């Protein structure tokens, strides 16, 4: 009887579990690849990034109340100072969006790969964890920020209680693509 009850409970829980349909999304045009948990939606718009108006393209998917999004901003140039300011503005903007505060931050290296997925180098990046509110509800944000060339990147998991394992799949899958010959 206990085995039958346990099996029924497991079946019911599996029926309520969100569906993560992981797929590789590759944007040669924007210079990245990432795993998303569903079919992505995309949009491009002009935003104010620090003191500069830039074009930002976003691509992402949602599972229940958790979003997984990559955003790429086209910068005016690839000078180190421009890239540093852009990454800092993205980080500050995301924290402002959730009226949040950072809980932790750490440096990491993002692989740079060629079209075949072979590692060609790396870029230094920053990963943060933050807490705040979105639409009046508490949210957690896990995000990465990097720059390469004349682009700034952010990849973000945002939701009330993101599943740590699923967030890790997304965050750790982010790669920068080396431009072709």
C-alpha positions as CSV (number, residue, x, y, z in Angstrom):
1,X,0.0,0.0,0.0
2,X,2.8,2.4,0.9
3,X,4.6,1.7,-2.4
4,X,1.4,2.4,-4.3
5,X,0.9,5.7,-2.4
6,X,4.5,6.7,-3.0
7,X,4.1,5.9,-6.7
8,X,0.9,7.9,-7.0
9,X,2.6,10.9,-5.2
10,X,5.6,10.7,-7.5
11,X,3.3,10.7,-10.5
12,X,1.3,13.7,-9.3
13,X,4.4,15.6,-8.5
14,X,5.9,14.8,-11.9
15,X,2.6,16.1,-13.5
16,X,3.1,19.4,-11.6
17,X,6.8,19.7,-12.4
18,X,7.6,22.4,-14.9
19,X,8.8,21.2,-18.3
20,X,12.4,22.0,-19.2
21,X,12.9,21.2,-22.9
22,X,16.5,22.2,-23.2
23,X,17.9,23.2,-26.6
24,X,21.0,24.9,-27.8
25,X,20.4,28.4,-29.2
26,X,23.2,29.7,-31.3
27,X,23.3,33.3,-32.6
28,X,26.3,33.7,-34.9
29,X,25.1,37.2,-35.7
30,X,25.3,38.2,-32.0
31,X,28.2,36.0,-31.0
32,X,26.9,33.6,-28.4
33,X,25.4,30.2,-27.8
34,X,23.4,29.0,-24.8
35,X,21.0,26.3,-23.7
36,X,17.4,27.5,-23.2
37,X,14.6,25.5,-21.5
38,X,12.0,26.1,-24.3
39,X,11.4,27.7,-27.7
40,X,12.8,31.2,-27.4
41,X,11.1,34.5,-28.1
42,X,13.2,37.4,-29.4
43,X,13.0,41.2,-29.5
44,X,15.3,44.1,-30.2
45,X,14.8,47.6,-28.8
46,X,16.7,50.8,-28.1
47,X,17.7,51.3,-24.4
48,X,19.7,53.7,-22.4
49,X,22.8,51.9,-21.1
50,X,24.6,54.2,-18.8
51,X,24.8,57.4,-20.7
52,X,24.6,55.8,-24.2
53,X,21.5,54.8,-26.2
54,X,22.2,51.4,-27.7
55,X,20.4,48.6,-29.5
56,X,19.8,45.6,-27.3
57,X,18.6,42.2,-28.6
58,X,17.0,39.8,-26.1
59,X,16.2,36.2,-26.5
60,X,14.7,34.0,-23.9
61,X,12.2,31.4,-22.6
62,X,10.0,31.0,-19.6
63,X,9.1,28.0,-17.5
64,X,6.3,28.8,-15.1
65,X,7.3,32.0,-13.3
66,X,11.0,31.7,-14.1
67,X,12.6,33.5,-17.1
68,X,15.9,32.6,-18.8
69,X,17.1,35.5,-21.0
70,X,20.2,36.5,-22.9
71,X,20.6,40.2,-23.8
72,X,23.2,41.6,-26.1
73,X,23.9,45.3,-26.4
74,X,25.7,46.8,-29.5
75,X,28.4,49.2,-28.2
76,X,29.7,52.3,-29.9
77,X,33.3,50.8,-30.0
78,X,35.3,48.0,-28.5
79,X,37.6,50.1,-26.3
80,X,38.2,48.6,-22.8
81,X,36.7,51.7,-21.1
82,X,33.5,51.5,-23.2
83,X,33.1,47.7,-22.5
84,X,33.7,48.2,-18.8
85,X,31.2,51.0,-18.5
86,X,28.6,48.9,-20.4
87,X,29.0,45.9,-18.2
88,X,28.7,48.0,-15.1
89,X,25.6,49.7,-16.5
90,X,24.0,46.4,-17.3
91,X,24.6,45.1,-13.8
92,X,23.3,48.2,-12.2
93,X,20.3,48.2,-14.5
94,X,19.3,44.6,-13.7
95,X,19.6,45.4,-10.0
96,X,17.5,48.5,-10.4
97,X,14.8,46.6,-12.4
98,X,14.2,44.4,-9.4
99,X,14.8,47.1,-6.8
100,X,17.3,44.5,-5.5
101,X,20.6,44.0,-3.8
102,X,23.5,41.7,-4.6
103,X,23.9,38.7,-2.3
104,X,27.1,37.5,-3.9
105,X,29.3,38.1,-6.9
106,X,32.2,36.1,-8.4
107,X,34.5,36.3,-11.3
108,X,34.4,33.5,-13.9
109,X,35.8,32.7,-17.3
110,X,33.4,32.3,-20.2
111,X,34.7,30.0,-23.0
112,X,35.0,31.4,-26.5
113,X,34.3,28.7,-29.0
114,X,34.3,28.4,-32.8
115,X,31.4,27.3,-35.0
116,X,32.2,23.6,-34.2
117,X,32.1,24.3,-30.4
118,X,35.9,23.9,-30.0
119,X,37.3,26.1,-27.3
120,X,39.4,29.0,-28.8
121,X,39.9,31.2,-25.8
122,X,38.1,32.8,-22.9
123,X,36.7,36.1,-21.6
124,X,36.6,37.2,-18.0
125,X,33.0,37.7,-16.8
126,X,31.1,38.3,-13.6
127,X,28.3,36.3,-12.0
128,X,26.0,37.7,-9.4
129,X,23.1,36.5,-7.2
130,X,20.6,39.1,-6.1
131,X,17.2,39.4,-4.4
132,X,14.6,42.0,-5.0
133,X,11.0,42.4,-6.2
134,X,9.3,42.3,-9.6
135,X,5.7,43.3,-9.9
136,X,5.5,43.6,-6.1
137,X,6.6,40.0,-5.5
138,X,9.9,38.7,-4.2
139,X,12.3,37.4,-6.9
140,X,15.8,35.9,-7.1
141,X,18.1,36.8,-9.9
142,X,21.2,34.8,-11.0
143,X,23.1,36.6,-13.8
144,X,26.3,36.7,-15.8
145,X,27.9,39.7,-17.5
146,X,30.6,39.7,-20.1
147,X,31.9,41.8,-23.0
148,X,33.7,40.9,-26.2
149,X,34.5,43.2,-29.1
150,X,31.9,45.9,-29.4
151,X,29.2,44.0,-27.5
152,X,28.1,43.6,-23.9
153,X,26.3,40.4,-22.8
154,X,24.0,39.5,-19.9
155,X,22.4,36.1,-19.3
156,X,19.8,36.1,-16.5
157,X,17.6,33.7,-14.6
158,X,14.8,35.5,-12.8
159,X,11.9,34.1,-10.8
160,X,10.4,33.7,-7.4
161,X,12.4,30.5,-6.6
162,X,14.5,29.4,-9.6
163,X,15.4,25.7,-9.6
164,X,19.1,25.7,-8.8
165,X,19.9,22.8,-11.1
166,X,18.0,24.3,-14.0
167,X,19.6,27.7,-13.4
168,X,23.0,26.1,-13.4
169,X,22.3,24.4,-16.8
170,X,21.5,27.8,-18.3
171,X,24.2,29.9,-16.6
172,X,27.0,27.4,-17.3
173,X,26.0,26.8,-20.9
174,X,26.7,30.4,-22.0
175,X,29.5,30.6,-24.6
176,X,30.8,33.4,-26.7
177,X,31.2,32.6,-30.4
178,X,34.4,33.5,-32.2
179,X,33.7,35.3,-35.5
180,X,34.2,33.2,-38.6
181,X,37.1,33.7,-41.1
